[in-house]
Amino acid sequence: MTYEDVSYALIVLKKKLVIIALILFFGMAVSFQLMNRVINNINNAILPEGATIIYLSPLEVMLLKFKMSLIVGVLLIIPVIAYYAYSAVKSRLENKKAINIPVSRLSLLFIGITALALFLLGAGYSYFLMLPLFIQYLFENAASAGVVATYSVAQFISFVALTTVIFGLVFEFPLILVILLRTGIVKRSTLTYYRRHVYVGLLVLAAIITPPDVFSQIIIAVPMMVFYEMSLLLGRFVKPKHQ
């Protein structure tokens, strides 16, 4: 690689980093203005009746709003980074004639829309179904022990926001597996053979991130198991491109 090639690559990389930084900043700046409404909506929708929420330090609410706006900004740049990474890998592999990845812009648009729909589905499941039941259960469990529920606003809102984002990302599982099957990186027979191992792993993961009770584990593990089975079902109709 010549000096001119290196210089050109650095210029292209700089432009991409600038675009990513601008999208991140724009997402944070816009979402930061809406965080008061978001925090109020979360409190009204998920905070159990009888529980109170407080702030423990003068900057706690401000830092919370910054943290949540940062999450929004990161979510906005993930598709951009994924596209840049895909373009770089595709170009490198095709230059080396290692593999041809003929993916049209229409296919990329379809993948993007599907990924967005799955993320919203997972976030909606977490926010409107799982979290209200889960937090209400924890509240009642603590109340039965004579404990008064007083939550820190930063910890409570952060828990709700991060859990919602995590479930949104977890619901991308079928799309990721379908892409892996389509590209031939993973075979459906392999996914089927290790089904039981995956189920055990999902239950262990659910046990780690939830309190030690069956209800909490099921409400988290079951959607992931369902999506794994959906991926196996879709795998019947997905053929690797090189075949």
Secondary structure as GFF3:
##gff-version 3
##sequence-region A 1 243
A	DSSP	alpha_helix	3	32	.	.	.	ID=ss1
A	DSSP	alpha_helix	35	46	.	.	.	ID=ss2
A	DSSP	beta_strand	52	54	.	.	.	ID=ss3
A	DSSP	alpha_helix	60	95	.	.	.	ID=ss4
A	DSSP	alpha_helix	105	124	.	.	.	ID=ss5
A	DSSP	pi_helix	125	130	.	.	.	ID=ss6
A	DSSP	alpha_helix	131	144	.	.	.	ID=ss7
A	DSSP	beta_strand	150	152	.	.	.	ID=ss8
A	DSSP	alpha_helix	153	170	.	.	.	ID=ss9
A	DSSP	alpha_helix	173	183	.	.	.	ID=ss10
A	DSSP	alpha_helix	188	193	.	.	.	ID=ss11
A	DSSP	alpha_helix	195	209	.	.	.	ID=ss12
A	DSSP	alpha_helix	214	235	.	.	.	ID=ss13
###
